[in-house]
Amino acid sequence: MDKMVGRTASPAPFLADYTFYERHEATVGHAPPSRIIEAVAAFDMRADPVIDTLLRVREWPERLLQRLGGKHCEPFDLSAFTPLQRDDRELTYGLAGRFWRTDFGLVKVADAAGFIALTRADIARLVLRFRVLEDGRDEAHLVTETFVDCPSFGTRALMTPYWFAIRASSGWIRKRTLAAVAKALATTP
């Protein structure tokens, strides 16, 4: 399920506000929340052929520049994110950069405190959160939420067309991630 919602979701304390928001949810079975979060943390985006293909398409311009003598680029995956918070029901990552650039313009951030303190007007910050919700019937739901903060007119102007260009593939990646986690939970005791 893909929903654009009002300002009811909050990325606090990692972002004070956000410009863009995306939410997806899937039923993942009867596993305990801590096991679900562990499955999310263990998920390898590049092992899924559809996600890997979508990421390769996104990386194509930078790989072309690399072949023409540019700097080496690492494949993009969850290792590019900064772990911000984890408990038995939630796993939150942060990413900072100029995502609209061919190289993502990533800014390395050491930890949650560094992510919160990063307030440069030329840098967008993204929070990717996975939360486990239970429906009272012992079925768990895994929700993924993406929040993007563009702190200036310039970052909003650059991020807006990029957001709309990648929105469909980003949603597909999130849905495939949820499905893969559900499958992993169903096949492990």
C-alpha positions in Angstrom: 0.0 0.0 0.0 1.4 3.4 -1.0 0.1 6.4 0.7 0.8 10.1 0.6 -0.4 11.4 3.9 -0.6 14.7 5.7 1.7 15.8 8.4 0.7 13.0 10.8 3.9 11.1 10.5 7.0 12.4 12.3 10.7 11.8 11.6 11.6 13.3 15.0 14.1 13.5 16.6 16.1 13.1 13.4 14.4 15.8 11.3 12.5 18.8 12.5 10.5 18.9 9.3 10.2 17.2 6.0 9.4 18.2 2.4 8.7 14.7 0.9 7.1 11.6 2.5 6.4 8.1 1.2 4.9 5.2 3.1 4.4 1.5 2.3 3.0 -1.3 4.5 2.8 -5.1 4.2 1.6 -7.9 6.4 4.6 -10.0 7.4 3.1 -12.8 9.4 3.3 -13.9 13.0 6.9 -13.4 13.8 7.9 -11.4 16.9 8.8 -7.8 16.2 12.5 -8.2 17.1 12.8 -11.0 14.5 11.1 -8.8 11.9 13.6 -6.0 12.6 16.4 -8.5 12.4 15.2 -9.6 9.0 15.1 -6.0 7.8 18.7 -5.4 9.0 19.9 -8.5 7.3 18.2 -7.7 4.0 20.6 -7.3 1.0 19.1 -4.9 -1.5 21.5 -6.1 -4.2 20.5 -9.7 -3.9 17.0 -8.9 -5.3 17.3 -8.8 -9.1 14.7 -6.1 -9.6 16.1 -3.8 -6.9 19.6 -4.4 -8.2 18.5 -3.5 -11.8 16.7 -0.4 -10.6 19.8 0.7 -8.7 22.1 -0.1 -11.6 19.9 2.2 -13.8 20.2 4.9 -11.2 24.0 4.5 -11.0 24.5 4.3 -14.8 25.4 8.0 -15.3 28.1 7.9 -12.6 29.4 4.6 -13.9 29.7 6.1 -17.4 31.6 9.1 -15.9 33.8 6.6 -14.1 34.7 4.8 -17.3 35.6 8.1 -18.9 38.2 8.7 -16.2 36.2 9.9 -13.2 36.5 8.7 -9.6 35.5 5.2 -8.6 31.9 4.9 -7.3 30.7 2.2 -4.9 27.4 0.4 -5.6 24.6 2.0 -3.6 22.9 0.0 -0.9 21.9 0.3 2.8 25.6 0.4 3.8 25.6 4.0 2.5 23.1 4.9 5.2 23.9 5.9 8.8 22.2 3.8 11.4 20.2 6.2 13.5 18.2 4.1 15.9 17.2 0.5 16.5 15.1 -1.3 19.0 12.8 -4.4 18.9 10.1 -2.6 16.8 11.9 0.0 14.8 15.0 0.5 12.6 15.9 3.9 11.3 18.6 5.0 8.9 19.7 8.4 7.7 21.2 9.6 4.5 22.5 13.0 3.7 23.6 14.4 0.3 22.6 16.0 -3.0 20.7 13.0 -4.2 19.9 14.6 -7.6 23.6 14.4 -8.6 24.9 11.5 -10.5 27.1 10.5 -7.6 24.3 11.1 -5.0 26.5 13.8 -3.5 26.6 11.8 -0.3 27.9 13.4 2.9 29.3 10.9 5.4 27.7 11.1 8.8 29.2 9.2 11.7 26.1 8.7 13.9 22.6 10.0 14.9 24.0 13.0 16.7 26.0 14.0 13.6 23.0 13.5 11.4 20.8 15.7 13.6 23.5 18.4 13.7 24.0 18.5 9.9 22.0 21.6 9.0 23.6 22.7 5.8 21.2 24.5 3.4 22.8 22.7 0.3 22.3 19.2 1.7 19.0 17.2 1.8 18.6 14.7 4.6 16.6 11.5 4.2 15.3 9.3 7.0 14.3 5.7 6.2 12.3 4.1 8.9 11.0 0.5 9.3 8.4 0.0 12.0 6.6 -3.1 13.2 2.9 -2.7 13.9 0.6 -5.4 15.3 -3.1 -5.6 14.5 -4.3 -7.4 17.6 -4.8 -10.7 15.7 -1.1 -11.7 16.1 -0.4 -10.5 12.6 2.4 -8.1 12.3 2.7 -5.3 9.7 5.9 -3.9 8.5 5.8 -0.2 7.6 8.5 1.6 5.7 8.5 5.4 5.7 10.8 7.8 3.8 11.1 11.4 4.9 13.2 13.9 3.0 14.1 17.3 4.3 15.1 20.0 1.9 16.1 23.0 4.1 16.4 25.7 1.4 14.7 26.8 -1.8 17.7 25.6 -3.7 17.6 22.1 -2.4 13.8 21.9 -2.9 14.2 23.2 -6.5 16.8 20.5 -7.2 15.2 17.7 -5.2 11.6 18.1 -6.5 12.1 16.9 -10.1 14.4 14.2 -8.9 11.8 13.0 -6.3 9.1 12.8 -8.9 11.5 11.0 -11.4 12.5 8.3 -8.9 9.2 8.0 -7.0 7.9 5.0 -8.9 11.1 3.0 -8.7 11.6 4.0 -5.1 8.2 2.7 -4.3 8.9 -0.5 -6.1 12.1 -0.9 -4.2 10.3 -0.5 -0.9 7.5 -2.9 -1.9 10.1 -5.5 -3.0 11.9 -5.0 0.3 8.8 -5.6 2.3 7.9 -8.7 0.3 11.5 -10.1 0.6 11.4 -9.6 4.4 8.0 -11.3 4.6 9.3 -14.2 2.5 12.5 -14.5 4.6 10.4 -14.7 7.8 8.1 -17.3 6.3 11.0 -19.6 5.3 13.0 -19.4 8.5 11.9 -21.1 11.7 
